[in-house]
Amino acid sequence: MAHRGLDLDRSEELAENSLAAFRWCAERGLSIELDLQITGDGQLIVAHDSTIEHWSKGQAKVAWSALTWTDVSKLSHNFGAIASFNEVLSLAREFPSLWLAVHLKGPNQAPAFLTSVVSTLQAWSDLQTRIFLFDMKTDTAASMRRALPSVGLAPSVAHDFDIRRYQSSCHGTLT
């Protein structure tokens, strides 16, 4: 599994979390771990941090949520393309062996964010068995299990107690 689509030998050529990096991984049979952020107009994008600081090489510290998808598209010209989640899902459809591990960090478990994730994944129902959502709180996992029964889930903490509690919340469907 390629973390953020990274290949350390090609990091100068392929930016992390870029569609080009993900395609490179998919062509080699690697699955991908990614993080999601959301723009101000509700577009899910693939980015590790909540601001553009790392991506812009320190030139700006603006939250992705303060930008629209149009803004992000314009910035991509200067710093390298940011992939939308829909673009990555389209790539997964193109590569039937590609699995996606989607990291849902704590701040991204707010109801509005999760609603966007659910609606996006419901539109790509044919891919749900190849998607794994992880690092979720128990209540988030339970609601995701109800909304997306075919998607794999994993807890935030891997202590035995947390796993048992998580299994109970998700009706024994921890994958």
Helices and strands as residue ranges (DSSP letters): E 2-3, G 8-10, H 19-27, E 32-38, E 44-46, G 64-66, H 69-79, H 85-94, E 100-103, G 106-109, H 111-123, G 125-130, E 131-136, H 138-147, E 152-155, H 160-169
